[in-house]
Amino acid sequence: MRALVLSGGGNRGALQVGALRALLEQSIVPDIIVGCSAGALNAAFMARDFSLAQTDHLLAVWQGTTKEDVYPGGRMQILWRVLSGKDSLYDNSNFYAFLQRAGIDPALTFGDLPGHIPLFITATHLKSETMHIFGDRPGDRVLDALMASTALPPVHPPWTVDGERYIDGGTVTPLPLRVAIEKGATEIYALHIWDDPKPAEQIQRGVSAIVNRSISTMLRLQAEHDLLLSEMAKKLRLHNIRLWTEAMPDINDWSQSNRLYEAGYRTASSYLATTSKRGQSADQPSPPIRRLARRLGHTWQNLTGSKSAGVSPVPASID
């Protein structure tokens, strides 16, 4: 079974749209789609219609996104929210309205999706601090799942669904390969928005730069855990397509969707051409992942109580 896993990535989500177009041009269609945060938004649209026309529509959605849609207000409003004890720096009502304008009806459930590709969106259950998968129940609402999956603290407040509060799925893992493995995937195409770590001397000053650095560090380290899971899983072919480009935009910059789209398309096209030449062999884990696996080898058995390198430990981490 082939799975498509779309990572989080904030305003860099257009990278995935370009990569999706490259996959479609090679007739690579998944049996299931898993998305987290920004990747959840892309996944929700593509699960409705996995086509080239839909990538055009999705690009238009990213092109039309503004800072006010996601991070409304200025410094004084942020200060007021902090002093008044709000749960976040920004309100998420603008984003809720934006998703509806983009075509996500509040009443739309996973069971109502017109496509034939099952969709799963991850979030983090705030109280238990465990992953929650929206889409396991056909009655789950897609808009609630998107709001929960993108509620990254302290930027946005938790999103409440049926009395339970959820935050961004990236706080557990921005690249939820474990969900695809648990669902039985034997081949995974991971569209992994990647921030190359910068040397300390290249880090800019200011709140925005520090927040950007903190978030990217958290996402990178959390993703390594799921990459380790994929390395340990039996009979799994992983295509870890890292989507990155020079001068990645600041988290407040929503004006570069076209450039990101083109970079994502080039990266994925190059990867697919390379794998085709080498006979569709699976990606080899990066050296950091291999070192991490060696360091955690004894710890893994302690955490899971299992000596197997298969998928049996995975469901234990899923709510």
Disulfide bonds with the S-S distance in Angstrom:
none
